[in-house]
Amino acid sequence: MEIYDRIKNDIAQDYYVNHYPNDGQRFVAWYLRNIHNLDTFETKACITDGAGDKQIDAVYIDNQTGTIYIIQGKFYKGGSIDAEPVREVISSWLMIQDLEKLQDSANDALRAKINEIAVALDDDYEVCFELVTTSTLTESAQNDFQLFQQKLSENDTLSANFVLVDNDLLQIRYDEALNKNRPYINHNFTIEAGKYMEMQIGDTKAVIAAIPLKECVKIPGIKDGTLFRKNVRQSLGSGNKVNKGIARTIKNNPEEFFFLHNGITAICSSVKVNDNIMNVRELNVVNGCQSLNTIFSCSESVRKATDAYVMFRFYEISDVERADNISTSTNSQSAVKARDLRSNDKYVLAMKKAYEQRYTDGYFVTKRGEQADSVKYNTAHTVDLSSLGKWLITWHSQRPTMAYSESKIFDKYFDQLFHRDYNPENVQALNEIFFAIQSKWTPDNPLGLNEALLAMKSYVMYHHMYAISVLVCEVNKMQDLVPSPAVTLQKFKDSNLLDTIVGMTGQILNVAFDLAVDEANQNSSRVFSPQNWCKAKGSLKDIRSAVKQYFLSAKMIPGAKEVLDDINQRLQMSKDDFESRWTAD
């Protein structure tokens, strides 16, 4: 089925028809769900299309990768489209240069997103403009697209790139999402004596070669993306920070390219070398899409570089499943982050050792991408360093507003969070408390949470965890202190109250959020952004107020007072079970 027909069929489903008024919005929603892999709540929260959308159909802020996606969708059947959609994207780029002015004339959904964009830009997020269409661009539109890409690469004030997701690339990304079989390309490489090596690794033939950059621009499938069918993402354009660096090396010191670049990985069904010609059959580059696209975009400089090379790794793989495993693993690699650099910190290793000694069936994951063997280890006693950092800053620093940012946790606040003795019982308590919260944040919404909260569950769940700590302090009249996680959890278990407290604090979080929305609506000069509420300290004040209000209201409801009094009695803790907040701001 052609991609247009597939989408047309999909968006006729009840979900799209009931939640979005036209095929344009349904198409963008389909793209967010199927390509960006958002759930139904997250998708709906991203849509800005409608009167006053300023040529911006959706805004998706990916806090994990630090990317702001500004999406324009054009759902047409076949044919080609002119430069107008490209110019609409250019218009949106010009407008986000002045967010205050843009906000004045934007619709309500976009106004809220502009607040979120501003906060993300302050955190050095990159901007990715995506023009998504089921058609192709005319030649003039392609020219405008390339000129805009170049303009973005030359802009030093805003790190941005422009990606065209046309009919062919949309099909590729959809096939990738479904893990379809990979199509391939055949090609002959000219190689130089002494600059390649053939080897046999087990049953697999491999060739490692220094390929001249000028040979790279001859590889078919770079421009249309067919060479990268198994890549998780296609080219991010020349405006990407890494790609800018690659381009600078090509133009300024190409002879150093081989030594500064990590190399390119390709899989193929056959690789044969004869008389300095390497014949590669069914070629697929699985790691190196950004590099090859940048080399291709600098083709004139590349052709002049006589002593510039890049390392290629060719693996001869005949088994499709094995090839897919290699491609998935290779595409999962990403830049080293602050969290990775901390994995061997002596305090982290000491924490890992203490935890695994205390819970002998457990495992403390310190490295990103590392997986604990679920057969060998008890999953209930498996803890991840990244998650622990988020729990610590939420519980002990009382700052769930920072839990979304790994860079802050493992860079700016790492010493405050990890450079201390921390007993494994507290680690496990935080693990169990958060798991109890997470189990309630499901699509069936057992807590009756506001839909906007569900759309932000990846980081609002930490506000829920914070609400639990605040409630325990309120019960014990220990404001401005932090309860011991281990003692808190034991109290919950002894009284069989864990699920009750999770449900109670879920309601409290809901009330805090609804009150914040109401307050913003009463103030016509304020634009309420759910994401920004979660990142601002005001949300903490709202939650504390909602906890107090919950206790006051319960005293006035027949039967509720007795229940609350019972909970108060069961959760009584000693002063020694509390400590001061860890500084994190």
C-alpha positions in Angstrom: 0.0 0.0 0.0 1.3 3.5 -0.9 2.1 5.7 2.1 -0.6 8.2 1.2 -3.2 5.4 1.0 -1.9 3.9 4.3 -2.2 7.2 6.1 -5.6 7.9 4.5 -6.8 4.6 5.8 -5.3 5.1 9.3 -6.6 8.6 9.9 -10.1 7.4 9.1 -10.0 5.5 12.4 -12.2 6.7 15.3 -9.3 8.1 17.3 -8.2 10.6 14.6 -11.8 11.4 13.5 -12.9 12.1 17.1 -10.0 14.1 18.2 -9.0 16.2 15.1 -11.3 18.2 12.9 -9.7 17.7 9.5 -7.3 15.5 7.5 -4.5 18.1 7.9 -4.4 17.8 11.6 -5.0 14.1 11.5 -2.0 13.7 9.2 0.3 15.6 11.6 -1.1 13.6 14.5 -0.4 10.4 12.6 3.2 11.5 12.0 3.7 12.3 15.7 2.3 9.0 16.8 3.9 6.7 14.1 7.3 8.4 13.5 8.0 10.3 16.7 6.4 7.5 18.7 4.2 9.7 21.0 1.2 8.4 22.8 -2.3 9.8 22.2 -2.1 12.3 25.1 1.4 13.6 24.1 0.3 13.8 20.4 -2.8 15.9 21.2 -0.7 18.3 23.3 1.6 19.0 20.4 -0.9 20.1 17.9 -1.1 23.9 17.2 -2.8 23.8 13.8 -5.7 26.1 13.3 -6.5 29.8 13.0 -3.5 31.8 14.2 -1.0 28.9 13.9 1.5 31.0 12.0 2.4 28.2 9.7 3.3 25.9 12.6 1.1 22.8 12.8 2.8 21.1 15.8 5.5 21.7 18.3 7.2 18.7 19.9 9.9 19.3 22.5 12.0 16.2 23.1 13.7 16.7 26.4 15.7 13.6 26.1 17.6 14.7 22.9 17.3 18.4 23.6 15.5 19.1 20.3 12.6 21.4 19.5 10.6 20.0 16.5 8.6 22.6 14.7 6.4 20.7 12.2 4.5 21.8 9.1 2.4 19.1 7.4 1.0 19.0 3.8 -1.2 16.0 3.2 -1.7 15.8 -0.6 -2.2 12.8 -2.9 0.8 12.4 -5.2 2.2 15.0 -7.5 4.5 17.8 -6.5 4.1 20.9 -4.4 5.6 24.3 -5.1 7.8 26.5 -2.9 4.9 27.8 -0.8 5.3 25.2 2.1 9.0 25.8 2.2 8.4 29.5 2.5 5.9 28.8 5.3 8.7 27.1 7.2 11.0 29.9 6.5 8.3 32.3 7.8 8.0 30.3 11.0 11.8 30.4 11.4 11.8 34.2 11.0 9.0 34.5 13.5 10.7 32.5 16.3 13.5 35.0 16.2 11.1 37.2 18.1 9.0 35.0 20.3 7.3 37.9 22.1 6.0 39.3 18.9 4.9 35.9 17.7 3.1 35.1 20.9 1.0 38.3 20.6 -0.7 37.1 17.4 -0.6 33.3 17.9 -3.5 31.1 18.8 -3.9 29.7 22.4 -2.2 26.4 21.7 0.8 28.0 20.0 1.1 30.7 22.7 1.6 28.0 25.3 4.1 26.2 23.1 6.0 29.5 22.6 6.6 29.7 26.3 7.9 26.1 26.2 10.2 26.9 23.2 11.6 29.9 25.1 12.5 27.8 28.1 14.0 25.1 25.9 16.1 27.6 24.0 17.5 28.9 27.3 18.6 25.3 28.0 20.5 25.3 24.6 18.0 23.0 22.8 18.4 22.7 19.0 15.6 23.5 16.6 14.6 21.1 13.9 12.1 22.3 11.3 10.3 19.4 9.7 8.3 19.8 6.5 6.2 16.6 6.2 4.4 15.9 3.0 3.0 12.9 1.0 4.1 14.7 -2.2 7.5 15.8 -3.5 8.9 19.3 -4.1 9.2 20.9 -7.5 12.7 21.9 -8.6 12.2 25.6 -7.6 11.0 24.4 -4.2 14.0 22.2 -3.8 16.2 25.2 -4.6 14.5 27.2 -1.9 14.9 24.3 0.5 18.6 24.0 -0.1 19.1 27.8 0.2 17.3 27.8 3.5 19.4 24.9 4.8 22.5 26.9 3.9 21.1 30.0 5.7 20.5 28.0 8.8 24.0 26.6 8.8 25.4 30.1 8.6 23.3 31.3 11.5 25.3 31.5 14.7 22.5 32.8 17.0 20.2 29.8 16.7 21.2 26.2 16.3 18.7 24.9 13.8 18.2 22.6 10.8 15.5 21.9 8.2 14.5 18.4 7.3 12.3 17.6 4.3 10.2 14.5 5.0 8.7 14.0 1.6 6.7 11.0 0.2 9.8 8.8 -0.2 11.4 9.6 3.1 8.0 9.3 4.9 7.7 5.8 3.5 11.2 5.0 4.6 10.5 6.2 8.1 7.3 4.3 8.3 8.9 1.1 7.1 11.6 1.6 9.6 9.1 2.0 12.4 7.6 -1.3 11.2 11.0 -2.9 10.9 10.5 -3.8 7.3 13.2 -5.6 5.2 15.9 -3.4 4.0 16.4 -2.4 0.3 20.0 -2.1 -0.9 22.4 -0.5 -3.4 25.3 -2.0 -5.4 28.4 0.1 -5.8 32.1 -0.1 -6.8 34.6 1.7 -4.6 38.0 2.7 -5.8 40.5 1.9 -3.0 44.2 2.4 -2.6 46.9 -0.2 -1.9 47.9 -0.2 1.7 44.8 1.6 2.8 42.5 -1.4 3.3 42.4 -4.6 5.2 40.4 -7.8 4.7 39.7 -10.1 7.7 37.5 -12.9 8.8 35.8 -12.5 12.2 34.3 -15.9 12.9 32.0 -16.7 10.0 31.8 -13.0 9.0 34.0 -11.3 6.4 34.9 -7.7 7.2 36.8 -5.1 5.2 38.2 -2.0 6.9 39.2 0.7 4.4 40.3 4.3 4.2 38.0 5.6 1.5 38.8 9.0 -0.2 36.2 11.6 0.6 35.9 12.3 -3.1 34.8 8.6 -3.6 32.1 9.1 -1.0 30.2 11.7 -3.1 29.8 9.1 -5.8 27.9 6.6 -3.6 24.3 6.4 -4.8 21.4 6.9 -2.5 22.8 9.7 -0.3 20.6 12.5 -1.7 17.3 10.5 -1.7 18.1 8.7 1.6 17.9 5.2 0.1 21.4 4.4 1.3 20.2 4.9 4.9 17.0 2.8 4.9 17.9 1.3 8.3 19.0 4.5 9.9 16.7 5.5 12.8 16.9 9.1 11.6 17.8 10.7 8.2 19.9 13.7 7.6 19.4 16.6 10.1 20.7 19.1 7.6 23.8 21.3 7.7 22.5 23.3 10.6 23.1 20.6 13.1 26.1 21.4 15.5 27.9 18.1 14.7 27.4 18.5 11.0 28.7 22.0 11.1 31.9 20.7 12.7 32.2 18.0 10.0 31.8 20.7 7.3 34.4 22.9 8.9 37.0 20.1 9.0 36.3 19.3 5.3 36.8 23.0 4.3 39.7 23.9 6.6 41.8 20.8 7.2 40.5 17.8 5.2 43.8 15.9 5.7 42.8 15.5 9.4 39.3 14.2 8.7 40.3 10.5 9.0 41.7 11.1 12.5 38.9 13.3 13.8 36.0 11.1 12.6 34.7 7.9 14.1 34.1 6.2 10.8 31.2 4.8 8.9 29.6 1.4 9.3 27.9 -0.5 6.4 26.4 -3.9 5.9 26.2 -5.7 2.6 25.5 -9.2 1.2 28.9 -9.4 -0.5 32.2 -7.5 -0.6 35.0 -8.4 -3.0 38.3 -6.7 -3.6 40.1 -7.0 -7.0 42.7 -4.7 -8.5 41.9 -1.8 -6.2 38.2 -2.0 -6.9 35.9 -3.1 -4.1 32.6 -4.4 -5.3 29.9 -4.1 -2.7 26.5 -5.7 -3.2 23.2 -4.7 -1.4 24.9 -1.9 0.5 23.3 -0.2 3.5 25.0 2.4 5.6 23.7 1.9 9.2 25.9 4.5 10.9 27.2 7.6 9.1 24.1 9.2 7.6 24.9 12.7 9.0 28.5 12.4 7.9 27.8 11.3 4.4 25.1 13.9 3.9 27.5 16.6 5.1 30.3 15.3 2.8 27.8 15.3 -0.1 26.8 18.9 0.7 30.4 19.9 0.6 31.1 18.1 -2.7 33.0 21.0 -4.3 35.4 21.2 -1.3 35.7 17.4 -1.2 36.7 17.1 -4.9 39.6 19.5 -4.2 40.8 17.5 -1.2 43.4 15.1 -2.5 44.5 13.7 0.8 41.2 13.4 2.7 39.9 10.0 3.8 37.2 8.5 6.0 37.3 5.1 7.6 34.6 2.6 6.4 33.7 -0.7 8.0 32.0 -3.2 5.7 30.4 -6.3 7.2 29.3 -9.1 4.9 26.1 -10.2 6.4 23.7 -12.6 4.6 21.3 -13.2 7.5 18.6 -10.5 7.5 17.8 -10.8 11.2 21.5 -10.5 12.1 21.9 -7.5 9.8 18.9 -5.8 11.5 20.4 -6.4 14.9 23.7 -4.8 13.8 21.8 -1.9 12.3 19.7 -1.4 15.4 22.7 -1.5 17.7 24.8 0.8 15.6 22.0 3.3 15.3 21.5 3.3 19.0 24.9 4.9 19.5 24.9 8.6 20.4 27.2 11.3 21.7 28.8 10.9 25.1 26.8 12.8 27.7 27.5 14.0 31.2 25.6 10.9 32.6 28.1 8.6 30.7 31.1 10.4 32.1 29.8 9.8 35.7 29.3 6.0 35.3 32.8 5.3 36.6 32.8 8.0 39.4 34.2 6.5 42.6 31.1 7.5 44.5 28.8 5.9 41.9 30.8 2.7 42.0 30.7 2.7 45.8 26.9 3.1 45.7 26.7 0.3 43.1 28.8 -2.0 45.3 26.8 -1.3 48.5 23.5 -1.8 46.7 24.5 -5.1 45.1 25.9 -6.3 48.4 22.7 -5.5 50.2 20.4 -6.9 47.5 22.4 -9.9 46.3 19.8 -10.7 43.6 19.8 -7.1 42.3 21.8 -5.1 39.8 22.8 -1.4 39.7 23.0 -0.2 36.1 25.6 2.5 35.8 26.2 2.8 32.0 23.7 4.1 29.5 22.5 1.2 27.3 23.5 -1.4 29.8 20.8 -4.1 30.4 20.4 -6.2 33.5 19.8 -9.9 32.8 16.2 -10.4 33.9 16.8 -14.1 34.3 19.9 -13.7 36.5 18.7 -10.6 38.5 15.5 -9.7 40.3 13.9 -6.9 38.3 12.4 -5.5 41.5 15.9 -5.0 42.7 17.3 -3.4 39.5 18.1 0.3 39.7 19.4 2.6 36.9 21.8 5.4 37.7 19.9 7.9 35.5 16.6 7.1 37.3 18.3 7.4 40.7 19.6 10.8 39.8 16.0 12.0 39.0 14.7 10.4 42.2 17.4 12.1 44.4 16.8 15.5 42.9 13.1 15.1 43.4 13.0 13.7 46.9 16.1 15.0 48.7 16.6 18.3 46.8 12.8 18.8 46.5 13.2 19.8 42.9 11.2 17.6 40.5 11.3 20.7 38.3 14.8 19.6 37.3 14.2 15.9 36.9 13.7 16.2 33.2 17.3 17.3 32.6 20.0 14.7 32.8 22.6 17.3 31.9 21.8 19.3 35.0 21.6 16.2 37.3 24.9 14.7 36.1 26.8 18.0 35.5 25.8 21.0 37.5 24.3 19.1 40.6 26.2 15.9 40.5 28.4 16.6 43.5 25.4 17.6 45.7 23.5 14.5 44.7 26.1 11.7 44.6 29.2 12.8 46.6 27.8 11.5 49.9 27.2 8.2 51.7 23.7 7.0 50.7 22.5 3.7 52.1 21.1 1.1 49.7 17.8 0.8 51.6 17.0 4.4 50.6 17.9 3.6 47.0 15.5 0.6 47.0 12.8 2.6 48.7 12.9 5.3 46.1 12.8 2.6 43.5 9.7 1.0 44.9 7.9 4.3 45.5 8.4 5.4 42.0 7.4 2.1 40.6 4.1 2.3 42.5 3.6 5.8 41.0 4.5 4.6 37.5 2.1 1.7 37.6 -0.8 4.2 37.9 0.2 6.4 35.0 -1.3 4.2 32.3 -3.6 5.0 29.3 -6.7 3.8 31.2 -5.9 6.6 33.7 -7.0 4.9 37.0 -6.2 8.1 39.0 -8.5 10.3 36.8 -5.6 12.7 36.0 -5.9 15.7 33.9 -5.2 14.9 30.2 -2.5 17.6 30.1 -0.7 15.8 32.9 -0.8 12.5 31.1 0.7 14.1 28.1 3.8 15.0 30.2 4.0 11.8 32.3 7.7 11.3 31.5 8.6 14.1 33.9 5.4 15.0 35.8 5.6 11.6 37.6 8.4 13.2 39.6 6.0 15.9 40.8 3.8 13.1 42.0 6.8 11.6 43.9 7.5 15.1 45.4 3.8 15.3 46.5 4.3 12.1 48.5 7.3 13.5 50.4 5.4 16.7 51.1 2.4 14.8 52.4 4.6 12.8 54.8 6.1 16.1 56.1 2.6 17.6 56.5 1.4 14.6 58.5 4.5 14.9 60.8 4.5 18.7 61.0 8.0 18.7 59.5 7.8 21.4 56.9 11.0 22.3 55.0 12.5 19.0 55.9 12.8 15.7 53.9 11.7 12.3 55.2 13.9 9.2 55.0 12.7 7.2 51.9 13.4 3.9 53.6 11.4 4.8 56.8 8.6 6.3 54.7 8.3 3.2 52.6 8.3 0.9 55.6 5.5 3.0 57.2 3.5 2.6 54.0 4.1 -1.2 53.9 3.4 -1.7 57.6 0.0 0.1 57.2 -0.7 -1.3 53.7 -1.0 2.3 52.6 1.3 2.6 49.6 -1.5 2.4 46.9 -3.7 4.7 49.0 -1.0 7.4 49.3 -0.2 7.1 45.6 -3.9 7.6 44.8 -4.3 10.5 47.3 -1.3 12.4 46.0 -2.4 11.8 42.4 -5.6 13.7 43.3 -3.5 16.4 45.1 -1.3 16.8 42.0 -4.5 17.1 39.8 -5.9 19.8 42.1 -2.6 21.7 42.1 -2.5 21.7 38.3 -6.2 22.7 37.9 -5.7 25.6 40.3 -2.7 26.8 38.3 -4.7 26.6 35.1 -7.6 28.5 36.7 -5.3 31.2 38.0 -3.8 31.7 34.6 -7.2 31.9 33.0 -8.3 34.6 35.4 -5.2 36.6 34.4 -5.7 37.5 30.8 -2.1 38.7 30.4 -0.7 35.3 31.3 -0.3 32.3 29.0 -0.4 29.0 30.7 2.0 26.4 29.5 1.7 22.9 31.2 5.4 22.0 30.4 6.7 25.3 31.8 4.5 24.9 34.9 6.3 21.6 35.5 9.7 23.2 35.1 8.9 26.2 37.3 9.2 26.5 41.1 5.6 27.8 41.2 4.4 24.2 40.6 6.1 23.2 43.9 4.2 25.9 45.8 1.0 24.8 44.1 1.5 21.2 45.3 2.4 22.2 48.8 -0.8 24.4 48.9 -2.9 21.6 47.5 -1.6 19.2 50.2 -2.6 21.6 53.0 -5.9 22.2 51.4 -6.5 18.5 51.1 -6.1 18.1 54.9 -8.3 21.1 55.7 -11.1 19.9 53.3 -11.0 16.4 54.7 -11.8 17.7 58.2 -15.1 19.0 56.9 -16.3 15.9 55.1 -18.1 13.3 57.2 -16.1 10.1 57.5 -13.1 11.6 55.7 -11.8 13.1 58.9 -11.7 9.7 60.6 -9.9 8.1 57.6 -7.3 10.9 57.6 -6.8 10.7 61.3 -6.1 7.0 61.0 -3.5 7.7 58.2 -1.9 10.4 60.3 -1.5 8.0 63.2 0.0 5.3 61.1 2.5 7.6 59.4 3.9 9.1 62.5 7.7 9.3 62.3 10.4 10.6 64.7 12.4 13.8 64.1 15.5 11.7 63.4 13.7 10.3 60.3 13.9 13.7 58.6 16.8 15.8 57.3 17.4 19.1 55.6 16.9 19.5 51.9 20.0 18.9 49.7 20.9 22.1 47.9 20.4 21.9 44.1 19.8 25.5 43.1 
